[in-house]
Amino acid sequence: MTFSIVARQGEAYGVAVASKFLAVGAVVPAARSGVGAVATQSYARVAYLDELLGRLATGEAADEALAAATALDDGRETRQLGVVGTGSAATHTGSECNPWAGGVARDEGDTAYAIQGNILTGPDVVDEMERAWHESAGEPFARRLLAALAAGDAAGGDSRGRQSAALYAVEPGSGYDACGVLADLRVDDHADPVTELARLHADWEMYFGKPEDVQPLVGELADEVRERLARAGFVASGADGVGSALADWAGNANYEARLSPDGIDRRVLEALRAATT
């Protein structure tokens, strides 16, 4: 009933998942900074999330943790799991999972992933997710997870249709107030949940992402920003007038995470221009 990717890239861990199931994000994904990530699906046993993360935290490899946890579960043949740890990845598809069901897991050094799904339109869903993961190399981690999910959805995804999707990822120092949550998004009931998840993530990056492509507020750019801020009702004054007025406007728009002492973030500048055109 579900397809997912569980992955690691550097110090980041995360899960992207979609299903013809209400609020799949409430059941399937979990990740812990410095430890790993887990997806439990197909008659999901939610207790696996804490159990497997606990095992990974003690230093067990993903395949060892998965084997030990499933050995204690009488329902293991109905389950499907993906697990990624600090240096390992593993996937499990029980013999009683509804077809088509299967997965793949690989550890590639700086990255690792486990991709799995059940009640899929066919094995090409997993194949396309793996292809998209590799082709998105060099992109930010959360975007790679979404690229893989979108590829699986485009390949057919859940054979019963679409309903929900979720993205959960952690990375030290990321997210609001550097809390370590790189992304935490759910689309619980939607006709096109994977597309909606990607839209929400673009907004998430804008609100909680770090400054990028920062330009110094000098010369013509400073004059433009000062004029646009005034047009928006934020008048610059004093020696640091532009910076202070920009901070006030950005705070009002909830873009304060993208403020930089070195100038103006590219996406904040784009947003200011769009708001004052």
Secondary structure, 3 states (H helix, E strand, C coil): CEEEEEEEECCEEEEEEEECCCCHHHCCEEEECCCEEEEEECCCCCHHHHHHHHHHHCCCCHHHHHHHHHHCCCCHHHCEEEEECCCCEEEEECCCCCCCCEEEEEECCCEEEEEEEECECCCHHHHHHHHHHHHCCCCCHHHHHHHHHHHHHHCCCECCCCCEEEEEEECCCCCHHHCCEEEEEEECCCCCHHHHHHHHHHHHHHHHCCCCCCECCCHHHHHHHHHHHHHCCCCCCCCCHHHHHHHHHHHHHCCHHHCECCEECHHHHHHHHHHCC
